Amino acid sequence: MRFAYENAGKEILSAFSLIMDFENNEYGFITIRQRLLNCWDDKFASLLFEKAQAPGIKVKPKQNLFNYLFEHKYLPAIEYAKNFVKEPMPLADSSYELYIHLSICLILFSPEIASKVVLPKIYVNEKFGNDVIRRISDERKYMLGDVSTFANKYTEEEIAKLYLWIELRYPHKNDPVHQGVYTPDYRDNIVRFRSGLIMNLRDRGTFEACRQLEHISQKFPETDWIKWIMVDAKENALRNTWVPVMPEQLLSILNRNALYIVRNGKDLQEVVIKWLEKFQEELQGETYAAPDLWNTEDSWKPKDENNFSDYIKRHMEKDLRNFGIAALREVEIRRGKLGGNKGEETDIYVMATIPGDFPEQKKQIVVIIESKGCWNRELLTAMEEQLANRYLKDNQCKHGIYLVGWFGCPQCEKTNCKTRQCKSSVDDLKGVLKEQAAQLSKPGFDIREFILDVSLR
């Protein structure tokens, strides 16, 4: 057939068009044999798309044709479906049937469009939502409860929201109970589909899936069995994120040469936080190094943010190499432009080279530090606008630290020192920044806040 199509494609398409018209009028459905589908190209797809929009085509054949088009990811058909579903829901039965069918095609084959166009309508229109869920759960491939081919295309939050919608309308406590042989109906299919969504979250192996399962458990506290699902989900997440200790790291610890193991960005971020805690003791401890960051010639005034960042960078660069990090082969601390994002000015970024997954392999991990003085007018917005949305977004580095130098002290209140612009106390600022960091640390981002007390005694 492929050979014939290559040599007489126009004639074959013309004959096939007549066959589709005949099947539409006589049988009310259209089938395309696999050997003809093997000839798929733009001309073939264009014919099916044109036929699907023809005035005389019946509902079922139209649905058949759109199925073929979506399975082959034919973009004009996907765009047509998106625009059709964006319109208000039709009242006529035939148009409504097509509306439901195209919505399901988008859900199954174009999740990025369905998330914006179809799913929101499920949650606001009861009839539409029920019709869509019944049809999807009736799909043969989902009847046994394995919905991974569908669910894996959506985020954990989207799957959890869909589960909650179904559970409220088809509650677990009202599930049918059968004894012996029985013929499943739509309610049985929904039970398996709904259970498949929970199992998909369990098997994702992500901590976001664990959070969504916990959210479901809180919504339905009487469903104790979900708690056991959560246990399995956490085990899967830990298994997926576990990084084995390399032999040289283990030897460093056994020889008491190391206090920390750095295997990923999270570990490096934690080491930098530990260093800042130690450095805080140096600034305000017995050696009292805080005055280094003040101008003392005329009156007590803090040095600017650039000097503050340079000071942190110099001490961190000197200390981290001897900070007891197992098998940390190289550590580089820079000021200025971040190599991955041309033109992006970062305050400090810490780049470490650690052992890779195989012998002689190395890999780099990065933590970005955005530093601010407590007088900065963007102090309460820069964590999101600069660190999260500029430096971490669209970058391989996903771990950041928002570092604030706190210079507030009684000496400043007697002068025109810029720290008098600070609008809050250090304790209030800690609470605000901690909450911001928690909100911004969504899947993919991990932001920590740290306030370094540089005030004078």
C-alpha positions as CSV (number, residue, x, y, z in Angstrom):
1,M,0.0,0.0,0.0
2,R,2.8,2.4,0.8
3,F,4.4,1.8,-2.6
4,A,1.0,2.4,-4.3
5,Y,0.5,5.6,-2.3
6,E,3.9,6.9,-3.2
7,N,3.1,6.4,-6.9
8,A,-0.6,7.1,-7.1
9,G,-1.4,9.1,-3.9
10,K,-3.9,11.5,-5.5
11,E,-6.0,8.6,-6.9
12,I,-5.9,6.7,-3.6
13,L,-7.0,9.7,-1.6
14,S,-9.8,10.4,-4.1
15,A,-11.0,6.8,-3.8
16,F,-10.7,6.8,0.0
17,S,-12.7,10.0,0.2
18,L,-15.6,8.2,-1.6
19,I,-15.3,5.3,0.8
20,M,-15.5,7.6,3.8
21,D,-18.7,9.2,2.4
22,F,-20.2,5.8,1.8
23,E,-19.4,4.5,5.3
24,N,-20.7,7.8,6.8
25,N,-24.0,7.5,5.0
26,E,-24.6,3.8,5.2
27,Y,-23.0,2.7,8.5
28,G,-22.6,5.8,10.6
29,F,-18.9,5.3,11.3
30,I,-15.6,5.4,9.5
31,T,-12.7,3.0,9.9
32,I,-9.2,3.3,8.5
33,R,-7.2,0.2,8.1
34,Q,-3.6,0.2,9.5
35,R,-2.0,-0.3,6.1
36,L,-3.6,2.9,5.0
37,L,-2.6,4.7,8.2
38,N,1.0,3.7,7.4
39,C,0.8,6.1,4.4
40,W,0.1,9.1,6.8
41,D,1.4,12.4,5.5
42,D,0.2,16.0,5.4
43,K,-2.1,15.4,2.4
44,F,-3.7,12.4,4.1
45,A,-4.2,14.3,7.3
46,S,-5.6,17.3,5.4
47,L,-8.2,15.1,3.8
48,L,-9.3,13.6,7.1
49,F,-9.5,17.1,8.7
50,E,-11.5,18.5,5.7
51,K,-13.9,15.5,5.9
52,A,-14.3,15.9,9.7
53,Q,-15.6,19.5,9.1
54,A,-17.8,18.6,6.1
55,P,-21.5,19.5,6.6
56,G,-22.9,16.1,5.9
57,I,-20.6,14.1,8.3
58,K,-22.4,12.4,11.2
59,V,-21.3,12.7,14.8
60,K,-19.8,9.3,15.2
61,P,-17.7,9.4,12.0
62,K,-16.6,13.0,12.9
63,Q,-15.4,11.6,16.3
64,N,-13.6,8.8,14.6
65,L,-11.7,11.2,12.3
66,F,-10.7,13.5,15.1
67,N,-9.4,10.5,17.0
68,Y,-7.0,9.6,14.1
69,L,-6.0,13.3,13.8
70,F,-5.2,13.7,17.5
71,E,-3.4,10.3,17.7
72,H,-1.1,11.7,14.9
73,K,-0.8,15.1,16.6
74,Y,-2.2,17.0,13.6
75,L,-1.8,20.6,14.8
76,P,-4.7,22.2,12.7
77,A,-7.1,19.7,14.3
78,I,-5.8,20.4,17.8
79,E,-6.1,24.2,17.2
80,Y,-9.7,23.6,15.8
81,A,-10.6,21.7,19.0
82,K,-9.1,24.3,21.3
83,N,-11.1,27.1,19.6
84,F,-14.3,25.0,19.5
85,V,-14.1,24.1,23.3
86,K,-13.3,27.8,24.1
87,E,-16.7,28.7,22.9
88,P,-19.8,28.6,25.2
89,M,-21.2,25.1,25.6
90,P,-23.6,24.3,22.8
91,L,-27.2,23.2,23.5
92,A,-27.9,21.1,20.5
93,D,-27.3,17.4,21.2
94,S,-25.0,16.7,18.2
95,S,-22.9,19.8,18.8
96,Y,-22.7,19.0,22.5
97,E,-21.5,15.4,21.7
98,L,-18.7,16.8,19.6
99,Y,-17.9,19.4,22.3
100,I,-17.5,16.6,24.9
101,H,-15.5,14.4,22.5
102,L,-13.0,17.2,21.5
103,S,-12.6,18.1,25.2
104,I,-11.6,14.5,25.9
105,C,-9.2,14.5,22.9
106,L,-7.5,17.6,24.3
107,I,-7.3,16.0,27.8
108,L,-5.8,12.8,26.5
109,F,-3.5,14.2,23.8
110,S,-2.9,17.9,24.5
111,P,-2.6,18.4,28.3
112,E,-1.0,21.8,28.1
113,I,-4.1,23.1,26.3
114,A,-6.6,21.0,28.3
115,S,-5.1,22.4,31.6
116,K,-6.1,25.9,30.5
117,V,-9.3,25.3,28.5
118,V,-11.0,22.0,29.5
119,L,-10.2,21.3,33.2
120,P,-11.4,24.7,34.5
121,K,-14.8,24.0,32.8
122,I,-15.1,20.6,34.6
123,Y,-15.0,22.4,38.0
124,V,-17.6,25.0,37.2
125,N,-20.1,23.0,35.1
126,E,-21.5,19.9,36.8
127,K,-23.1,18.3,33.7
128,F,-20.0,18.8,31.6
129,G,-17.7,17.6,34.3
130,N,-19.7,14.4,34.9
131,D,-20.0,13.7,31.2
132,V,-16.3,14.1,30.6
133,I,-15.3,11.9,33.6
134,R,-17.7,9.2,32.6
135,R,-16.4,9.1,29.1
136,I,-12.7,9.1,30.1
137,S,-13.2,6.4,32.7
138,D,-15.1,4.3,30.1
139,E,-11.9,4.3,27.9
140,R,-10.9,0.6,27.6
141,K,-7.3,1.3,28.5
142,Y,-8.3,2.8,31.9
143,M,-10.8,0.2,32.9
144,L,-8.3,-1.7,34.9
145,G,-7.2,1.3,36.9
146,D,-3.9,2.0,35.2
147,V,-4.2,5.7,34.2
148,S,-0.5,6.5,34.0
149,T,-0.6,7.2,30.2
150,F,-3.2,9.9,31.0
151,A,-2.1,11.1,34.5
152,N,1.6,11.4,33.8
153,K,0.9,14.3,31.4
154,Y,-0.4,16.4,34.3
155,T,1.1,17.9,37.4
156,E,0.6,16.4,40.8
157,E,-1.6,19.3,41.8
158,E,-3.9,18.9,38.8
159,I,-4.3,15.1,39.4
160,A,-5.1,15.8,43.1
161,K,-7.6,18.4,42.2
162,L,-9.3,16.1,39.7
163,Y,-9.4,13.3,42.4
164,L,-11.0,15.6,44.9
165,W,-13.7,16.6,42.4
166,I,-14.5,13.0,41.6
167,E,-14.4,11.9,45.3
168,L,-16.9,14.6,46.2
169,R,-19.4,13.4,43.6
170,Y,-18.6,9.7,43.6
171,P,-17.5,9.1,47.2
172,H,-15.5,6.0,48.2
173,K,-18.1,5.1,50.9
174,N,-20.8,4.7,48.2
175,D,-18.8,2.5,45.9
176,P,-20.7,-0.5,44.6
177,V,-19.9,-3.9,46.2
178,H,-20.3,-6.9,44.0
179,Q,-20.3,-10.6,44.8
180,G,-19.6,-13.2,42.1
181,V,-19.7,-12.4,38.4
182,Y,-21.0,-9.0,37.4
183,T,-21.1,-6.6,34.5
184,P,-19.3,-3.3,35.3
185,D,-21.2,-0.1,34.7
186,Y,-20.1,3.5,34.6
187,R,-19.9,3.7,38.4
188,D,-17.5,0.7,38.5
189,N,-15.3,2.4,35.8
190,I,-15.2,5.7,37.8
191,V,-14.1,3.7,40.9
192,R,-11.2,2.2,39.0
193,F,-10.3,5.5,37.4
194,R,-10.5,7.4,40.7
195,S,-8.3,4.8,42.4
196,G,-5.9,5.0,39.5
197,L,-5.4,8.7,40.1
198,I,-4.4,8.0,43.8
199,M,-2.1,5.2,42.7
200,N,-0.5,7.5,40.1
201,L,0.4,10.0,42.9
202,R,1.8,7.2,45.0
203,D,4.0,6.0,42.2
204,R,5.2,9.4,41.0
205,G,8.2,9.3,43.4
206,T,8.1,13.1,44.1
207,F,7.7,15.0,47.3
208,E,5.1,17.2,45.6
209,A,3.0,14.0,45.1
210,C,3.4,13.4,48.9
211,R,2.2,16.9,49.6
212,Q,-0.9,16.5,47.4
213,L,-1.7,13.2,49.0
214,E,-1.5,14.9,52.4
215,H,-3.8,17.6,51.1
216,I,-6.3,14.9,50.0
217,S,-6.0,13.2,53.4
218,Q,-6.8,16.5,55.2
219,K,-9.9,17.0,53.0
220,F,-11.2,13.4,53.8
221,P,-9.8,12.6,57.3
222,E,-12.1,9.6,57.6
223,T,-10.3,7.8,54.8
224,D,-7.5,6.1,56.8
225,W,-6.3,4.0,53.9
226,I,-4.9,7.2,52.2
227,K,-2.4,7.4,55.0
228,W,-0.9,4.1,54.1
229,I,-0.7,5.3,50.4
230,M,1.2,8.3,51.8
231,V,3.7,6.0,53.4
232,D,4.4,4.3,50.1
233,A,4.6,7.6,48.3
234,K,7.2,8.9,50.7
235,E,9.3,5.8,50.3
236,N,9.1,6.2,46.5
237,A,10.1,9.8,46.7
238,L,13.1,9.0,49.0
239,R,14.1,6.2,46.7
240,N,14.0,8.5,43.7
241,T,16.0,11.3,45.3
242,W,18.5,9.2,47.2
243,V,22.1,9.9,46.2
244,P,24.6,7.2,47.3
245,V,27.7,8.2,49.2
246,M,30.8,7.9,47.0
247,P,33.7,5.7,48.4
248,E,36.0,8.7,48.7
249,Q,33.4,10.6,50.6
250,L,32.9,7.7,53.0
251,L,36.7,7.4,53.5
252,S,36.9,11.1,54.3
253,I,34.3,10.7,57.1
254,L,35.9,7.6,58.5
255,N,39.2,9.3,58.6
256,R,37.6,12.2,60.5
257,N,38.6,14.7,57.8
258,A,35.1,15.6,56.9
259,L,32.0,16.9,58.7
260,Y,29.7,17.3,55.6
261,I,28.9,15.3,52.5
262,V,27.9,17.4,49.4
263,R,26.1,15.3,46.8
264,N,23.7,17.9,45.3
265,G,22.6,21.5,45.4
266,K,20.6,21.0,48.6
267,D,23.6,19.7,50.4
268,L,25.8,22.6,49.2
269,Q,23.0,25.1,50.3
270,E,23.0,23.5,53.7
271,V,26.8,23.8,54.0
272,V,26.7,27.5,53.1
273,I,24.0,28.1,55.7
274,K,26.2,26.3,58.3
275,W,29.1,28.5,57.3
276,L,27.0,31.7,57.7
277,E,26.0,30.5,61.2
278,K,29.7,30.0,62.0
279,F,30.6,33.4,60.4
280,Q,27.9,35.1,62.5
281,E,29.7,33.9,65.7
282,E,32.9,35.5,64.3
283,L,31.2,38.8,63.6
284,Q,29.6,39.1,67.0
285,G,31.7,36.8,69.1
286,E,34.9,37.3,71.1
287,T,36.9,38.5,68.1
288,Y,34.0,41.0,67.2
289,A,34.6,41.5,63.5
290,A,31.4,43.5,62.8
291,P,33.2,46.9,62.7
292,D,35.0,45.7,59.5
293,L,31.8,46.4,57.7
294,W,31.5,50.0,59.0
295,N,33.0,53.2,57.9
296,T,34.5,54.8,61.0
297,E,36.3,57.8,59.7
298,D,33.7,60.6,60.2
299,S,30.8,58.8,61.9
300,W,29.6,55.3,62.2
301,K,28.1,54.4,58.8
302,P,27.7,51.0,57.2
303,K,29.7,50.1,54.1
304,D,27.6,49.7,50.9
305,E,26.1,46.5,49.6
306,N,29.0,45.8,47.2
307,N,31.5,46.0,50.0
308,F,29.3,43.7,52.1
309,S,29.1,41.1,49.3
310,D,32.8,41.3,48.7
311,Y,33.6,40.8,52.4
312,I,31.3,37.7,52.5
313,K,32.8,36.4,49.3
314,R,36.4,36.7,50.5
315,H,35.8,35.0,53.9
316,M,33.6,32.2,52.3
317,E,36.2,31.5,49.7
318,K,38.9,31.1,52.3
319,D,36.9,29.1,54.7
320,L,34.9,26.7,52.6
321,R,37.9,24.8,51.4
322,N,38.7,23.9,55.0
323,F,35.2,23.5,56.2
324,G,35.2,19.7,56.3
325,I,33.4,18.8,53.1
326,A,33.9,15.2,52.0
327,A,35.6,14.9,48.6
328,L,34.7,18.4,47.5
329,R,37.3,18.6,44.7
330,E,36.9,22.2,43.8
331,V,34.9,25.2,45.1
332,E,34.6,28.4,43.2
333,I,33.0,31.6,44.6
334,R,32.3,34.4,42.3
335,R,30.8,37.9,42.2
336,G,29.2,39.3,39.1
337,K,27.7,37.6,36.1
338,L,26.2,34.1,36.3
339,G,27.7,32.1,33.4
340,G,24.4,30.4,32.5
341,N,22.4,33.6,32.1
342,K,24.2,36.1,30.0
343,G,23.9,39.5,31.5
344,E,22.4,38.5,34.8
345,E,24.3,40.2,37.7
346,T,24.2,38.0,40.8
347,D,25.7,39.0,44.1
348,I,27.5,35.7,44.9
349,Y,27.4,32.3,43.5
350,V,29.0,29.3,44.9
351,M,30.0,26.6,42.4
352,A,31.3,23.2,43.6
353,T,32.7,20.3,41.6
354,I,31.8,17.0,43.1
355,P,32.3,13.3,42.1
356,G,29.9,12.2,39.4
357,D,28.0,9.0,39.1
358,F,30.9,7.1,37.6
359,P,34.6,7.0,38.3
360,E,36.6,10.0,36.9
361,Q,33.3,11.8,36.2
362,K,32.7,15.2,37.7
363,K,29.6,17.4,38.0
364,Q,29.0,20.9,39.0
365,I,26.4,22.2,41.5
366,V,25.6,25.9,42.2
367,V,24.0,27.9,45.0
368,I,23.2,31.6,44.3
369,I,23.3,34.1,47.1
370,E,21.4,37.4,46.7
371,S,22.6,39.9,49.4
372,K,21.0,43.1,50.5
373,G,21.5,45.7,53.2
374,C,18.7,46.1,55.6
375,W,18.1,49.7,54.3
376,N,17.4,48.5,50.7
377,R,14.0,49.7,49.4
378,E,13.6,46.4,47.5
379,L,14.3,44.3,50.6
380,L,10.9,42.8,50.8
381,T,10.5,42.2,47.1
382,A,13.9,41.2,45.8
383,M,13.7,37.6,47.1
384,E,10.9,36.9,44.6
385,E,11.6,39.5,41.8
386,Q,15.4,39.0,41.6
387,L,16.5,35.7,43.2
388,A,13.5,33.5,42.2
389,N,12.2,35.1,39.0
390,R,15.6,36.2,37.5
391,Y,18.5,34.2,38.8
392,L,16.8,30.8,39.6
393,K,14.1,30.8,36.9
394,D,15.1,29.0,33.6
395,N,18.5,28.1,35.1
396,Q,20.0,24.8,36.1
397,C,20.7,26.2,39.5
398,K,17.6,25.9,41.7
399,H,19.0,26.6,45.2
400,G,19.3,30.1,46.5
401,I,20.0,32.0,49.7
402,Y,18.6,35.4,50.4
403,L,21.2,37.1,52.6
404,V,20.4,40.3,54.5
405,G,23.0,42.3,56.4
406,W,21.4,43.8,59.5
407,F,23.2,47.0,60.5
408,G,20.6,48.5,62.8
409,C,22.1,49.7,66.1
410,P,21.8,52.7,68.6
411,Q,24.8,54.5,67.1
412,C,22.9,54.9,63.8
413,E,19.9,56.5,65.4
414,K,22.1,59.5,66.4
415,T,23.3,60.1,62.8
416,N,22.0,60.3,59.3
417,C,23.0,56.7,58.7
418,K,21.0,55.0,55.9
419,T,20.0,52.1,58.3
420,R,17.5,54.5,59.8
421,Q,15.4,53.7,56.7
422,C,14.8,50.1,58.1
423,K,11.1,49.9,58.7
424,S,11.0,46.9,61.0
425,S,12.8,45.1,63.8
426,V,15.2,42.2,63.1
427,D,12.7,39.8,64.6
428,D,9.9,41.0,62.4
429,L,12.1,40.9,59.3
430,K,13.1,37.3,60.1
431,G,9.4,36.3,60.2
432,V,8.5,38.0,56.9
433,L,11.5,36.6,55.0
434,K,11.0,33.1,56.4
435,E,7.4,33.1,55.2
436,Q,8.5,34.4,51.8
437,A,11.1,31.7,51.4
438,A,8.6,29.0,52.3
439,Q,6.1,30.3,49.7
440,L,8.7,30.6,46.9
441,S,10.2,27.1,47.6
442,K,7.8,25.3,45.3
443,P,8.8,22.3,43.3
444,G,12.0,23.2,41.4
445,F,13.0,26.0,43.7
446,D,14.6,25.8,47.2
447,I,15.2,29.2,48.8
448,R,16.6,29.8,52.3
449,E,16.8,33.2,54.1
450,F,19.5,34.3,56.4
451,I,19.9,37.6,58.4
452,L,23.5,38.3,59.3
453,D,23.8,40.6,62.3
454,V,26.4,43.2,61.6
455,S,25.2,45.7,64.2
456,L,27.7,47.5,66.5
457,R,27.7,46.9,70.2
